[in-house]
């Protein structure tokens, strides 16, 4: 739960920065956000969640 909240917060910050810098317009950003929202309610959601969890574990194991 903490990882998904962190990812949502990070993506929200990136989205705001992209909108403010003009690299993405508000309407395409809204469409992308709605796509993600509706994708989360499909059967693909558990697969995406497992991928994100394994990616987070991999990044966590990297020692700098």
Secondary structure by P-SEA (a helix, b strand, c coil): caaaaaaaaaaaaaaaaaaaaccccaaaaaaaaaaaaaaaaccaaaaaaaaaaaaaaaaaaccc
